[in-house]
Amino acid sequence: MPSGDDPDHAEDPGTSGVLEVIEGYLLGATPSLTRVQVAEQAGVPLEVAEQLWRLLGFPHPADDAVAFTQADVDALVQTSALMKLGILSPDSQAALVRTWGRSFARLAEWETALLTDVATAGPDPEARLTGLAAEVLPRVESLQTYIWKRHLASAASRMYAVASAGSATVPLGVCFVDIVGYTSQSKSLGEAELVAWLEHFEDAATGLVVDHGGRIIKTIGDEVLFVADDPAAAAEIALLMTERGQDPDDAFPAVRAGLAYGEVVNRLGDVFGPVVNIAARLTSVARPGSVLVDAGAYEALSGRSLDQDREGDRDARESDPGGSAYRFRRMRRTSVKGYSRLQSWALRRSS
């Protein structure tokens, strides 16, 4: 904490008041405990508490720093109970807690920036931010709880289906979509323009995915990763995105996509396995405005097996399977990281 004796670093009284209001609501009380006292009152070894706080991404205060409240004690007690119940096993504890920390840290940064932007838009921003915090934060907390419960219910139904099937994996269409020419485009835009451009991309992509029954796994700047239970739904989403990117009258950026279909491991809201790797590799070699699919997606979308193709014309590169909504162009095998001769097909609509 900067010294109050230094006029260049003295904390502004108005800012201090704002922080007290926000901190008081969020923490429920003025900090009165050290981390050592929190661990003692919770009955949790200090090294365990420190490990959890580190995974959550919290700062590491000194032993004598008064930075904690009773809420921190209660959180440690609840965490200990989950560990005893086996919910937070040694194998899953680090990954789950780390995921919590990253997710909420990003959300907190965004919400804080939003409140600050609104408050500084008018006169007396300190007073306005204080009022907004008291008015907005309880509603945000309630809304976040509601959203979490809805997503939890949806995820529980999917996990139940996987458990009932007696398998650790689930068949999914996995697709990466990334912006073409992102590096050059980002250099030509100002900071605000770049943020607005990326937010438009994420918002439009999310809408297309959700509207067609898919699920966003994550967005990584200029790239989005989504999955769909139905490979045809995944194909439709990918084609719509590339079509919008090719439309000069649409603000949606030019993109390319890689789609793979097969057994995927779901873990902590992310997806893993060879199918995910192949989808990523296909995206890296796809041409602007195109969708490349792997053998699994080709078979699922065309209704033909690779064995059937081998029995037919081996030299035919274009195929338009009867009854399929798609046409396929077999591409030359490509050497990419992890796959020396990856076979792919360019996906198009039959019409």
Secondary structure, 3 states (H helix, E strand, C coil): CCCCCCCCCCCCHHHHHHHHHHHHHHHCCCCCECHHHHHHHHCCCHHHHHHHHHHHCCCCCCCCCCCECHHHHHHHHHHHHHHHHCCCCHHHHHHHHHHHHHHHHHHHHHHHHHHHHHHCCCCCHHHHHHHHHHHHHHHHHHHHHHHHHHHHHHHHHHHHHHHHCCCCCEEEEEEEEEECCHHHHHHHCCHHHHHHHHHHHHHHHHHHHHHCCCEEEEEECCEEEEEECCHHHHHHHHHHHHHHHHCCCCCCCCEEEEEEEEEEEEECCEEECHHHHHHHHHHHHCCCCCEEECHHHHHHHHCCCHHHHHHCCCCCCEECCCCCCEEEEECCCEEECCEEEECCEEEEECC
